[in-house]
Amino acid sequence: MCDGCGLCVDACPTTALEILGKDIEVEELVGELLKDAAFYETSGGGITASGGEPTLQPEIVATIFQEMQSRGIHTALDTCGYCSQEALKKILPWTDLVLFDLKSLNPEDHETFTGKPNQRIIENLLWLRDQLKTDQKFKVWLRTPLIPGFTAQEENIRKIGEFIFRVMDQYIERWELCSFNNLCQAKYERLGIGWQLSGTPLLTQEELDLYGSIARSSGVSTGHVYVTGAARQAE
């Protein structure tokens, strides 16, 4: 049974095997990130802790963010929201922007789609709102992925929009509807993992425009709604 030691990669004479990912010390990672400091300064960008789920390693993320902020580099936390508030408390003091997924408000649908219930996610989002009420300086972008057959449903987008309008609208900078993309399919194939959405086409521009219209008519401030990502080309 494979234990992930990697020795087979070194021994393979045809280099047919490779290691995907590696362990790295925080100091080494900070050094790598700082190599692009000139680019961050020129572009106005920064670094994003994404995933996987970065809140599973809160001490590491907090340390990296603190190092970046001390050098004037913008930091963003990209989270699904299914995490402990203790993890958020460790990371937020060094966070400029939180990218927070809000996929579905329906508990049953959310568990079917993701394998996890959404109660903790909603609780964490409301907790973030309460932190913003105390004048904490981070900003929040909500993001809803538009997955065909799952989250890309008119009723789902409408209900999320109505929820944001009721409890979050003045506390977010944007609500982003992220168009489905299938660029990850090759990764699934390389890892030998089946993908339920294999072969699913991108959404059309008309579909993206429809979801954007539903979002803007839900009560959310029009300037907060963005539709991002590629559309399927007309045939």
N, C-alpha and C positions, 0 to 999 in steps of 0.2 A: 504494500500500500504506500502511495506517495505521501511523504511527510513535508514536502515543500523545501527540502534542504538545498536544491539547486545543483547538486553534484552531477546529475545527469547532463545538464547543459554544458558543463566543462568537458565532460567525457564524450559528447556526441561528435563524431568525426565529420559529419555533414553539416553541422550547425543548423540542423532542422528544428532544434528545440531552443526556446528562449524563455527568459524570466520576464514576466510582466509585473513591473513594480519592484521596489526595493526599500529596505529600511534605511532611514537617514536620520542623523542627529539634528536637533533643532538649530544648532549653531551653523551647521553646514547648509541647511535649507535657507536660513536668513542670508547667508553669504551669497547663495545662488540668486535669491530674490533681489538683492542689492545690486547685482550686476546690471539690472535693467532700470536703475534709479533715474538715469537720464531720460529714458523713454517715459517713465511715469510723469516726470516733471514737464516734459514737452507736451504730452498728450492730455495731461490733467487726470489721468487714470490712476490706477493703484493695483492692489492685489485683492483677490477673492478667495476665501476658504470655501471650497465646494466639496463635492463628494462623489460617491458615498455620502456620509453625513458627518460634517465637521464637528458637531456638538458632542460626538462620541469621544473626542479627544480635546476637551475644553481647556485643559492646562496648556497644552501645546499651542493651540490656536491663540489663546490669550497672550502667551509669551511672544509669538511671532507678531501678532497685531501690535503689541506694545512696542516692540522694536521698530516696526514700520512707522507707527505714529510718531515716535520720538524723532524720526528723520523726515517728518512731514509728508509721509506717503499715505494715501487714502486706503482704508480697509473696508472690505465688504464681507458679510457673513451670509452664505447661501444655504438655507436650511429648509427641510421639509416641515419643521415645526414639531415633529414627534420626538421630543427630548425633555429633559428635566429643566425646571426653572433654575436649579443650581448651576447647571452648565451655562445657561444664558447669563446668569449673574456674573460668572467668571469672565465671559467673553465681552459682554456689552460695554464695559468701561473703555475698551480699546477699539470699539467698532464705530465706523462712520455711517455705514449703510447696512440694513438688514433686508435681504431678499427672502421673502417668506412665501412658501407655497400654500395655496388654498385651492384644493382640487374639487372638493364636494362638501356640501353641508349635510347631506343625507348620510346618517351613520351606517346604514346597511350597504349603500352603494360604495361608500368610502372603504369599508372593510373588504368588500368584494373586489374592488379595483386594486387596492394596495396591500391587503392582508392585515391592515391595522385599523382600529377605530379612530374617529376624528376628535373625540372629546378632548384629549390632551392638547391637540393642535389648536383647537378653538380657545381653550383656556390659556394657552401660551400667547396667542395673538392678543387676547384681551389684556393679559398681563403686560405685554409690550405697550399697548395703548396706555395703560395706567402709568408706566414708567415715563412715557412721553409727557403725560400731564404734570410730571414733576420737573419738567424742563431738561430732561436728558437730551443730549445733542445728536443722537443718531437719527437717521431717517429710515423710513420703511417703504419698500416696494412690495406690493402683493403680486403674486404671479399664479395664473391659472393655466396649466398646459391644456391645449385643445387636442385631446386624444380621440380619434374617431371611434365611435361605439362605446366610449366611456364618458369622459368629461365633456366632450364636444356635443352637448345637447342644449337646446334652447332653454329648457326649464332650469337646468343646472346653472347656466350663466346668469339667468334672471334672478334666481334665489341668492346666489353669491353677491350679485350687485345690490340687491335689496338689503342684505346683511351689512355690507360695507357702508351703505348709505346710512343705516341706522346707528352703527356703532363705531365706524372707523374713518369715515370720509375725510374729516378734518385732520386726521393724524397720519395720513399716508401721502406720499409724494406722487405715487402712480400705482395704477392697477394694470398689469400687463397680461394680455391674453397671448400666450406663446404657441404659435402654430406647431403642430406635430411635425417632427422630422424623423427620417429613418436612417440617419447617418450611423447610428449605433449598430445596425444590422451586421456589419462586417465584424464588429467586436464579438457579438454573440457567436458568430460562426467560428471565429478563431478560438474561442473558449469552449466550443462544442456544446453550447447551451441553446436549447430551442427558444424561440421568441414568438409570443402569441400574436404580435402585430407584423410578423414577417410578411412582406408583400403588400402591406397596406399603403395605398397611395397618399400623397400629401393632400391637404385640403385645397379646394379651389379658392381663387380670390373672392368669388361671390360668397362662399361659405364664411371666409374670414370677415368680409364686410358685414355679413348678417350678424355674426357674434359680436362684432364691435358695435353695431347699432343697438343690439339688445342690451349690452353693457351700458351704453350711454343713456338708454331710456329707463334704466333701473333706478335712477335717482342719484347715482354717483356723479360727482362733478365731471363735466365733459373733459376738462383739461387733464383729469387724472387717468383717463382710459387710453391705453395704447395697445395696438395689435402688432405683434412682431413675428418675424420668421418668414420663411419662403412659402410660396403658394405653388400648386401644381400648374404647370404650363398648359395652356389650352391646346387641345388635340385637333 
